[in-house]
C-alpha cells in the first residue's frame, strides 16, 4: 500500500502540461473550511502555489492561507510559553533532587519545544522544499479529473469516502486511501468506471520489515522512484461526498496492484498503478467504456524500473 507519496501540489504544473483548469470553487471551499475550524490537512506546497496570485479567487485563497498561518503562529507561541514554563520547572526540580519524573519532564518538554519551533520555522519560511509536497493519508493533494469535457484540477483528501457511505467508514476502513485492483468491482464498484482521476507522483514511500543481526524485526521506510526521473500518472478513483447537513468532501484513492519484481524484492507486496500517457483521456473519461477496456488500461500500465533507498 502506498502510505506516502511526493505529488505535484502546484496547480500551475497541471495547467502547463495538461491544459487543465482550476476547480476554483472547490479550492476556495477547502480553505474556507479549514479557516472556520474544519479538519483539512493542507500541505504547504499546495498553499504556496497561490502565493504570487494578485487578483481574483486565487488571491482570496492565499489571503486565507495568511490568516490561518497568523493564527497558527499565535497558537504555537502560546505553546512555547507553556512548554518553557514546564521545562524550567522540571530543571529547577533537578537542581534539588534527580527524579525520574523530572528527568522525563525535561526530555519531553525539550522534544515538544523543538517540534513547535520547527512548525514556527515552516510558517515563516518563504521557500518551498520538496517535503512540502509529500502527502500521507488524510492530507490533501490536487487530482486531475474530467467534467463536462474539461480537464479540471480539484483538491482532494488522500483517503476516499465514497458517496453514500457513512462518515465513520473513515475509521472503520482506514486503508481506503488505496483501492486494490482486485476489489474494484467490490468495495469500489460505485466509483470504478464512473469517477476516475490521476495524481502526478515523483516518488512513493513504503514500510518494509527488516531483520536485524540479532534476529529482531524492525521497520524501515523505503523511498521508491523511477530510474528515468519521469513523473508517474497514478490511476485514482474519487468521490464527492455530501453529508446530510450539506458538508462536502472531495476525496480519492490510488489504485494498487501486485508489485514489479524490484519492489517485491525490496520487501513490499503492493504498488501504485501508473497509466501510460496515451491512455490518459480514456482513463479520465470512463463513461461508455466497458470494464474490460478499463482493466486493459490498468494492465497496459507504464513500467519504469524503481530504484529505492532508505528514506531519511
N, C-alpha and C positions, 0 to 999 in steps of 0.2 A: 504494500500500500504506500502511495506517495504521501508521506506525512508532512512534507515541506517542499517548497519549490521557489526558485528565483524566477519571477514573472515580469513581463512588461507591466509597469504601473503607469507609464506616461501615455495618456490617450493620444498625444500628438503622433506617436510612433504608428498607431493603428491608422490614423488619418493619412500619413505619408505613404505607408506601404500598401494599405488595402483600400484606400479611398473611403474609409468608414466615417460615419458621422457620430457625434457625441449625443448620447441619450441624456440630454441636459436635465430634463425633469427628474430622472432617477438619481443623478448625481446630487442635485440640489436637495432632493428629499432625504437622501442618505446623510448628508452633512447637517441638515436641519434636525434630523432625528437624534444624532449624536449631541448636537448643541443643546437640545432640550432634555438631555439626560438619558436618552435611549442607549441600548447596548449596540455599539458599532465599532469594531476594531479596524480602524483605517490605517494602513501603513503610511509612513512618512513619504514614501515615494509617490503615492497617489496624491497626497496633499500638495507636494512640491510641484506637481505637474501644472497647477493653477497659479503658481507664484507670480509669473510675469504677465498675467492677463490684466488688462487695464480697463475693460468695459464689459457690460452685459452680465449674464448669469455666471460666467466663469469668474469674473471679479467678485461677485457675490459669494461664490464658494470659498475663495481664498480669504475674504473678509470673515467668513465663519471659521475658517482654519485659524486665523489670527486670534479671534475671540476665544476659541477653545484653548489655544496654546497659552494665552494670558491667564485663563482660569486654572489650567493645569500648573502653570508656573507658581501661582499664588498657593495652590494646594501643596505643591512639593516644598515650597519654602516653609510652610507651617509644619510639614512633616520633619524637615531638617531641624527646626527648633525643638520639637518634641523629642526627636531621637537624640539630639545633642544633650538635652537635659537628662535623658535616660543614661547616656554614656557617661556624663560627668558624675552622676550619682553612683554608678557602678564603679567607676575609677576611684571615687572617694572611699567607697567601701573597701576596695582592695588595699588602700593605704593603711587601713586599720587591721584587717584580717583577710587572708586569702580564703575565699569560699568558692565552691563550685558554682553557686548561683551568680555571684558577682562576676566570676570569670566568664560564664556563659552570657551574661548580660552585656559585657564588654564586646565579646565576639559577635553576638547577634546584632547589637546596635551599630557596630562598626560596619558590618556587612550591609545592613539596610541603608546606612548613610551613603556608602559607596554606590549602591544601586540608585538611590534618589538623585545623587549628584550626576550619574550617567544620564538619567532621564532629563534632568535640567539641561545638561550639555546638549542633548539631542534637540530640545526645544529651541535652544539659542543657535543651533548650527544652521548656517545658510547653505552649505554644500550638501549634495545628495550622494550618499555612499551606496555601494552595491547591496549591503544588508537592508537598506531601506525598502528594497523591492522584494524581500523574501517574505513569503506567506506561510502560515500554519493554519490548521483547521480553525475556523471561526473568524479568520481575517478576511478582508475584502480585497478583491482584485478586479481589474477590467476584463470583461469577457465580450468577445465579438459574436454577435448574432445577426440574423436577418429578419426584419419585419417589414411588411408591405413592400417587399422587393429591394429594400435598402439595407446595407450593412450598417449596423449600429454597435457602439461600444457602451456597455452598461456596467455599473459597479455591482458585483455580486459577492455574497458571502461564500467562502470555501467550506461549505457543508450544506448539502441540498435538502431543503424541506419541501417535499413535493406538495403541490396544491391539493387541498382536501385532506391532507394528513394533519393530525393534531400537533400542536407545538411541542408537546412533551416527547415526541419522537426524536427531537434533537438529543435528548439524554438517553432515551431508550435504545436508540441506534446511533451511537456516537461515530461509527465508522462511515457514515453516509457522505463523507467528503470524497469517497471513491465509489465508483459504480463498476462492479465486476462484470466483465463482458459475458460471462456465463450466466448472469442473472438479469440481463437487460429486459427479458420478457417476463420476469418475475416481479421483484420489488419495483423495478424501474419502468414497467410497462406503460405507465401513464405519460411518460416524457420521451421514452425512446421511440424514434420515428415521428416525433412531434416538435420537441424543443431541443435543438442542438446548438452548441456554441463551440468556440475554441478559446483557449488561453495560450498565450505565447510564453514558452518556458525556455530558459537558457541552461538551468541546472535543476536537479532534484535531489532530494536527500532521503535516505532510508536508514532505519535502525537494523543492525545485524548483530547476531550473537557471536562472540569470540570466546575461546577457552584460553585462560592464562596458563603460564608454565606450570603453576601448581594445580591445574585442573579445574579451577573455579571459572564459572561463566561470567562474562562481562558484556556490557552493551557498548557498541560503537555506532556512531553516525557517519555514514559514508556519503560523500558528495559525488554524484554522477553527472557527467557532461558529455555531449557528443564530441568525438575527437576531431571533427571538421569545424567545430566552432559555430555551427548553424543553430538557430533557434528551432524549437520544436513546436509545431502546431498541434497542441494537445486536444484530442477529442473530448468534449464535455457534454453533459446533459444539464439543463437548467429549468427553473420553475419560478413563476411569480405567485407567491402565496399571499392570500388576503385573509386576515382574521375577521371574526365577527364584528369587531369594533372598527374595522376599516384599516387596521395596520397592514402595511405591505412589506414583503420581504422578497428580494431577489436573491437567489442562491444557486450554486452549481456544484457538480461533482465531476471529477476527472475519471474517465473510463480506464480501467486497468485490465491486464491480461497476464498470461504466463510470460516470464521474462526471457530476453535473449540469453544466450549461453554465458556471456561475460558478466551479466548482472546476477545470474543464478550462481555462478562460480564465486562471486563476491560474497554470497551468503543471503541473498534476498529472493523471495519467491513470487513477486509481482512486479509489474512495470506499467507505467502510463503508456497510452497509445497515441503516437504522433501520426497524424494523417499526412498524405502527400499533398503538395500544393495544388496539383491538378484535380484533386477531389474536393477542394475547399467549398466551392459553390454547391456541389451536390450534397455535401455533409450539412451545410448550414441551411439548406432548403430541402428537408426530407419529405415534405408533403407530396403525395402521389408516387412515392418510390416504395418498392416492396422491401420487406425486412431483409430479404436476400441481398438486394442491392446495397443496403446499408451495412450489412455484415461484410460484404465484399470490400467496401471501402476500408473498414477496420482491419480486415485481413491483409489487404494490399497496402499496409502502412509503411511509413518511412522506417528504415532500419539502419540508423547510424551505429557505429561502434561506440560503446560507452566506456570512457575512461573513468577511473574513480580514485579518490583519496580520502583519508580520514578527515572529516570536517573539523574546522577549528572551533 
